């Protein structure tokens, strides 16, 4: 049996739920696949989910944000000290969460 090794397409999902305190929460997810090689020399595409959870239902904005965020994490940066490798999505998310100034409400 032979498996299809082509990269699956990214897919966008939305959902709504009710929080414990009664507010409606809106979620938007982007499912992407990243190539990984296992120690036993097998390789495959593994799914990763990027998600935004909000009290506002700006689904089209969330879709654009998640798409750009994922594409920005896959860019290859030209640093002479390191080879041209993309930044992991997890690392890009941590930088976004901790190194970006948040607006004061």
C-alpha positions as a Markdown table, in Angstrom:
| # | Residue | x | y | z |
|---|---|---|---|---|
| 1 | Unk | 0.0 | 0.0 | 0.0 |
| 2 | Unk | 1.3 | 3.4 | -1.0 |
| 3 | Unk | 0.4 | 6.6 | 0.8 |
| 4 | Unk | -0.1 | 10.0 | -0.8 |
| 5 | Unk | 2.9 | 12.2 | 0.2 |
| 6 | Unk | 1.6 | 15.4 | -1.2 |
| 7 | Unk | 1.0 | 18.3 | 1.2 |
| 8 | Unk | -2.6 | 18.6 | 2.3 |
| 9 | Unk | -4.3 | 22.0 | 1.9 |
| 10 | Unk | -4.7 | 24.4 | 4.8 |
| 11 | Unk | -8.3 | 24.7 | 6.0 |
| 12 | Unk | -10.1 | 27.4 | 8.0 |
| 13 | Unk | -12.8 | 26.6 | 10.6 |
| 14 | Unk | -15.0 | 28.7 | 12.8 |
| 15 | Unk | -17.1 | 27.9 | 15.9 |
| 16 | Unk | -19.0 | 29.6 | 18.7 |
| 17 | Unk | -19.4 | 28.5 | 22.4 |
| 18 | Unk | -20.7 | 29.8 | 25.6 |
| 19 | Unk | -18.2 | 30.6 | 28.4 |
| 20 | Unk | -18.9 | 29.6 | 32.1 |
| 21 | Unk | -19.8 | 33.2 | 32.8 |
| 22 | Unk | -22.5 | 33.3 | 30.1 |
| 23 | Unk | -20.7 | 35.3 | 27.3 |
| 24 | Unk | -20.5 | 33.9 | 23.8 |
| 25 | Unk | -17.0 | 33.2 | 22.6 |
| 26 | Unk | -16.1 | 32.9 | 18.9 |
| 27 | Unk | -13.3 | 30.7 | 17.7 |
| 28 | Unk | -11.4 | 30.6 | 14.4 |
| 29 | Unk | -8.9 | 27.9 | 13.6 |
| 30 | Unk | -6.5 | 27.4 | 10.7 |
| 31 | Unk | -5.3 | 23.8 | 10.2 |
| 32 | Unk | -2.0 | 23.6 | 8.5 |
| 33 | Unk | 0.4 | 20.7 | 7.8 |
| 34 | Unk | 4.1 | 20.8 | 8.5 |
| 35 | Unk | 6.6 | 18.3 | 7.2 |
| 36 | Unk | 8.5 | 16.3 | 9.8 |
| 37 | Unk | 11.0 | 13.5 | 9.6 |
| 38 | Unk | 10.9 | 10.8 | 12.3 |
| 39 | Unk | 14.1 | 9.2 | 13.8 |
| 40 | Unk | 13.2 | 5.9 | 12.0 |
| 41 | Unk | 13.7 | 7.7 | 8.7 |
| 42 | Unk | 10.0 | 7.9 | 7.9 |
| 43 | Unk | 8.6 | 11.3 | 7.0 |
| 44 | Unk | 5.1 | 12.7 | 6.9 |
| 45 | Unk | 3.0 | 15.9 | 7.1 |
| 46 | Unk | 1.7 | 16.5 | 10.7 |
| 47 | Unk | -1.3 | 18.8 | 11.4 |
| 48 | Unk | -1.0 | 21.9 | 13.5 |
| 49 | Unk | -3.8 | 24.1 | 14.6 |
| 50 | Unk | -3.6 | 27.9 | 15.0 |
| 51 | Unk | -6.6 | 29.3 | 16.9 |
| 52 | Unk | -8.0 | 32.7 | 17.9 |
| 53 | Unk | -10.7 | 32.8 | 20.7 |
| 54 | Unk | -12.5 | 36.1 | 21.1 |
| 55 | Unk | -15.7 | 37.7 | 22.3 |
| 56 | Unk | -16.1 | 39.4 | 18.9 |
| 57 | Unk | -17.1 | 37.5 | 15.8 |
| 58 | Unk | -14.7 | 39.0 | 13.3 |
| 59 | Unk | -14.2 | 35.7 | 11.4 |
| 60 | Unk | -12.9 | 37.2 | 8.2 |
| 61 | Unk | -10.3 | 39.3 | 10.1 |
| 62 | Unk | -9.3 | 36.2 | 12.1 |
| 63 | Unk | -8.8 | 34.2 | 8.9 |
| 64 | Unk | -6.6 | 36.9 | 7.4 |
| 65 | Unk | -4.6 | 37.2 | 10.6 |
| 66 | Unk | -4.0 | 33.5 | 11.0 |
| 67 | Unk | -3.1 | 33.1 | 7.3 |
| 68 | Unk | -0.5 | 36.0 | 7.5 |
| 69 | Unk | 0.8 | 34.7 | 10.8 |
| 70 | Unk | 1.4 | 31.3 | 9.4 |
| 71 | Unk | 3.0 | 32.6 | 6.2 |
| 72 | Unk | 5.2 | 35.0 | 8.2 |
| 73 | Unk | 6.4 | 32.1 | 10.4 |
| 74 | Unk | 7.3 | 30.1 | 7.2 |
| 75 | Unk | 9.5 | 32.8 | 5.7 |
| 76 | Unk | 13.2 | 32.1 | 5.4 |
| 77 | Unk | 15.2 | 34.8 | 7.1 |
| 78 | Unk | 18.6 | 35.7 | 5.7 |
| 79 | Unk | 20.9 | 35.6 | 8.7 |
| 80 | Unk | 24.6 | 34.9 | 7.9 |
| 81 | Unk | 25.1 | 33.2 | 11.3 |
| 82 | Unk | 22.5 | 30.6 | 10.6 |
| 83 | Unk | 21.3 | 28.7 | 7.6 |
| 84 | Unk | 18.1 | 29.8 | 5.9 |
| 85 | Unk | 15.5 | 28.0 | 7.9 |
| 86 | Unk | 12.0 | 29.0 | 8.7 |
| 87 | Unk | 10.9 | 29.9 | 12.2 |
| 88 | Unk | 8.7 | 27.3 | 13.9 |
| 89 | Unk | 5.1 | 28.5 | 14.4 |
| 90 | Unk | 5.3 | 28.0 | 18.1 |
| 91 | Unk | 8.4 | 30.3 | 18.4 |
| 92 | Unk | 6.7 | 32.9 | 16.2 |
| 93 | Unk | 3.6 | 32.8 | 18.5 |
| 94 | Unk | 5.7 | 33.2 | 21.6 |
| 95 | Unk | 7.4 | 36.2 | 20.1 |
| 96 | Unk | 4.0 | 37.7 | 19.1 |
| 97 | Unk | 2.6 | 37.2 | 22.5 |
| 98 | Unk | 5.5 | 38.5 | 24.6 |
| 99 | Unk | 7.2 | 41.0 | 22.3 |
| 100 | Unk | 4.2 | 42.9 | 20.8 |
| 101 | Unk | 2.8 | 45.8 | 22.7 |
| 102 | Unk | -0.9 | 45.4 | 23.6 |
| 103 | Unk | -3.3 | 48.2 | 23.4 |
| 104 | Unk | -4.6 | 49.7 | 26.6 |
| 105 | Unk | -8.4 | 49.4 | 27.0 |
